[in-house]
Amino acid sequence: MKRVSEGLVLWGIGGTIYYSLEMIFRGFSHWTMWMLGGLCMAFFGMQGVWVSWRDPLWKQVIRCTLFVGCGEFTTGIIVNKWLHLDVWDYSDQPFQLFGQICVPFLILFSGLCLLGILFSGYFLHWVYHEAKPSFHIL
């Protein structure tokens, strides 16, 4: 039950943070972005717990950025292509795939992943008494 609680709380926090960032920078968002942002934050914390925060930070960032990219692509195909909700479109961006993901935004998201990894690691330690993360670069 503890792991379920950790995941759900991180999901709620991550969804709220990501939705708020979109409202601040884009002026609008969509409930699916709350869901995806929350799922990503839950993954940031859980991947760290699974490897006991032993992996170098750069590996965790790559792992989480790939997760975010796959999640955004999958969500985009469903929300934007199948359901025609047109929540976002990267068609005008360089190195994009079907307008659903693009390299410039994945680079931006990698920075958010870094912040999410650091936040989730310390949050889980302080609130749920998980092992204290020992972040290292190499």
Secondary structure, DSSP 8 states (H G I E B T S, - for coil): -HHHHHHHHHHHHHHHHHHHHHHHHHS---HHHHHHHHHHHHHHHHHHHHTTT-S-HHHHHHHHHHHHHHHHHHHHIIIIIIS-------TTSSSEETTTEEHHHHHHHHHHHHHHHHHHHHHHHHHH----------
